[in-house]
Amino acid sequence: MNSIKIAFKLLRNNLQIYEFYLIVLVVTVATYYNFAAIQYNETFEQIAERIQSASVASMTCGFVLLCTVVFFMWHANGFFFKRRQKETGIYMLAGISTSKIGRVFAFESILLGVLSLLLGLAAGILFSKLFFMFLGKAMYLDVDIAFSVSMKAIIQLVIVFGLIFIALGFKNYREVKKSQLIDMLNATKVKPTVPQSNYLKGLSGVFFILTGYVVATGFADWRWDLLLSSMATLILVSLGTYLFFGSFLTIVFSKLIQSKRMIYKSVRLVSISNIFFRLKANYRSLAMTAILAAATVTAFSVSLSFKQYAEDHKIIEVPYSLSYVSSDAMKNDQVKEGVTEAIQASGHQLAGWNEVRLAAVKVEYDRSKKIDSNNEAFAIRYSELVKTLEFLKVEDRESLLAELKPQDDEVSFILNARSLASPIRVKGDSIRLNGGTYTVKESRQVPVTGNALGFGSKNIYVLSDEQYNKMVTGTSETTLNGLRITDQEHSEQLVKNLTALVPGGKVNGFSTQYVQDYYTLNTFFFLGLIMSLVFVLATFSTIYFKILSDALMDQEQYEILKKVGMSKLEIQRSVYLQVGMAFLLPVVVGIIHSVAAMDMLEDIMNASFFLQIALGIGLFAVLMIAFYIGISKNYTKMVYGD
């Protein structure tokens, strides 16, 4: 019987062992196929502006997905090899060469990969219509996305995962090839060595993590570059996490082991000793579990935050159903009559009309700080802002207006409507507006002009009425007419009719004022939820294989403890404590990481996402508790035997 046939038979016999591993791979393959298919879908290709955001989001998620699955597969493969070491030793004892055994194991892992590819691809294709339907809804696409099978996505999928599975098969071959018979037969009897405390590495790990947190929470106040700050935080926290679990925990547990009051109570000696003596072998898994937990909570919380942010900022982006610019008051009265008649004739009803008067100004910051493009912005009097926020019925406008009310030597800064995320900090800065010197009292983003042509990209400075009137004396103002009508989502034809009536023929319609960034937010919302699911499975799987690997090594130990009189209840308590600490440590560290990441996002978006963070942590905690109970029962069954 050749190696492939033997590998096929072994795979069939061991499918129960690979069950969880196979489920994760199938979900990952199906997800990656749909991510790749976004780039090649004909419907999305016809919508160039929006497809750019979907393509960037899908490529980013696809890359993160690959990095996650490669680690997971490497980790799970180590568990499978450890579990079958005695089986390998028996084959060697029977006279089968290590080369032959290695080829069989290599082919088995490749066949398992092929099986996951076939099942995952079938699932991905089957659910692709549903996937694209939800994605299209998230991007506000009013088109029917036909079912299709992307051969380019399939080819990309087969090449990427094929290379991973082949590399994994080659790794298995090398592992078996260099194995020794005596090592394989006694693999479960090998006792871990006492880990050595390294205070330099341990304290460095804590220092790196805390430094990463400080950068994440303070970069905006220090006005550091966003990209560099994000990369610095990621590197510092990731490196610190590995050093924390690899060295700092060794210091902590070595102190616990030496504490008689702590260790010689109930079943703590067995549980804490097992964790301590295996830290050297397990710290990478614990660190990666913490990072995956952080990625899971962060991905889910960010998805919810982006969705809420997009909903909350609709009024900032599009405060009016229609808008147009006028500068001549006499002519504007005539235009208003014509516009009103046109609205009534179209079947829409006029719900409100707001005129916003602004003046173009030149802005200069001290130290040549670049805030306004070409130093150009708009100025508005405070009473005009009050009228506008009242017209738009902005929530909490009383407290907001109180914060923005400037004194004669002050201005308030309103971020332009087109900026979705910008950690701009100008509060307290000294600026010059048309030659006058002012101090920025407050910085906010509130609805004023929306993304109307010529206004959406420019910031607005609020002055007291007296200072504004002095500044615009002898200069002309621009009036933005903002209208609210019924059934604004279907006003395209009305916009076309109004272009012949308004000065310059430019009318900003409801559907034309959105920018690509809003589609990007909703795209990341949907894809982020998918990534959260994958991260959850990867986190569970990493913990699952690590815990079961420990259970295999603990079987003989607990068998001895049973013989000396340790009851099943005591063993169960020991297992729950040991597994609980293995769960609790990386999960708590991961949750703290995610809180720091979300705090950084809040600074970037100038918003509060407390509810989204709380929901993400709460849901993840509930899932982890349920998984903890299930795996603890499985662990107890493995080591006790009943």
Sequence and secondary structure as in RCSB ss.txt:
>XXXX:A:sequence
MNSIKIAFKLLRNNLQIYEFYLIVLVVTVATYYNFAAIQYNETFEQIAERIQSASVASMTCGFVLLCTVVFFMWH
ANGFFFKRRQKETGIYMLAGISTSKIGRVFAFESILLGVLSLLLGLAAGILFSKLFFMFLGKAMYLDVDIAFSVS
MKAIIQLVIVFGLIFIALGFKNYREVKKSQLIDMLNATKVKPTVPQSNYLKGLSGVFFILTGYVVATGFADWRWD
LLLSSMATLILVSLGTYLFFGSFLTIVFSKLIQSKRMIYKSVRLVSISNIFFRLKANYRSLAMTAILAAATVTAF
SVSLSFKQYAEDHKIIEVPYSLSYVSSDAMKNDQVKEGVTEAIQASGHQLAGWNEVRLAAVKVEYDRSKKIDSNN
EAFAIRYSELVKTLEFLKVEDRESLLAELKPQDDEVSFILNARSLASPIRVKGDSIRLNGGTYTVKESRQVPVTG
NALGFGSKNIYVLSDEQYNKMVTGTSETTLNGLRITDQEHSEQLVKNLTALVPGGKVNGFSTQYVQDYYTLNTFF
FLGLIMSLVFVLATFSTIYFKILSDALMDQEQYEILKKVGMSKLEIQRSVYLQVGMAFLLPVVVGIIHSVAAMDM
LEDIMNASFFLQIALGIGLFAVLMIAFYIGISKNYTKMVYGD
>XXXX:A:secstr
  HHHHHHHHHHHTTTTTHHHHHHHHHHHHHHHHHHHHHH HHHHT HHHHHHHHHHHHHHHHHHHHHHHHHHHH
HHHHHHHHTHHHHHHHHHTT  HHHHHHHHHHHHHHHHHHHHHHHHHHHHHTHHHHHHHHHHHTT  S       
HHHHHHHHHHHHHHHHHHHHHHHHHHHT  HHHHHTGGG         HHHHHHHHHHHHHHHHHHHHHHHHT  
HHHHHHHHHHHHHHHHHHIIIIIHHHHHHHHHH HHHHSSTTHHHHHHHHHHTHHHHHHHHHHHHHHHHHHHHHH
HHHHHHHHHHHHTHHHH   SEEEEE  HHHHHHHHHHHHHHHHHTT  EEEEEEEEEEEEEEEEGGG   SGGG
EEEEEEHHHHHHHHHHHT TTHHHHHHHH   TTEEEEE  TT SS     TT EEEETTEEEEEEEEE   SST
T TTTTTS EEEE HHHHHHHHTTS  EEEEEEEESSGGG HHHHHHHTTTSGGG  EEGGGS  HHHHHHHHHH
HHHHHHHHHHHHHHHHHHHHHHHHHHHHHHHHHHHHHHTT  HHHHHHHHHHHHHHHHHHHHHHHHHHHHHHHHH
HHHHHTS  HHHHHHHHHHHHHHHHHHHHHHHHHHHHHHH  
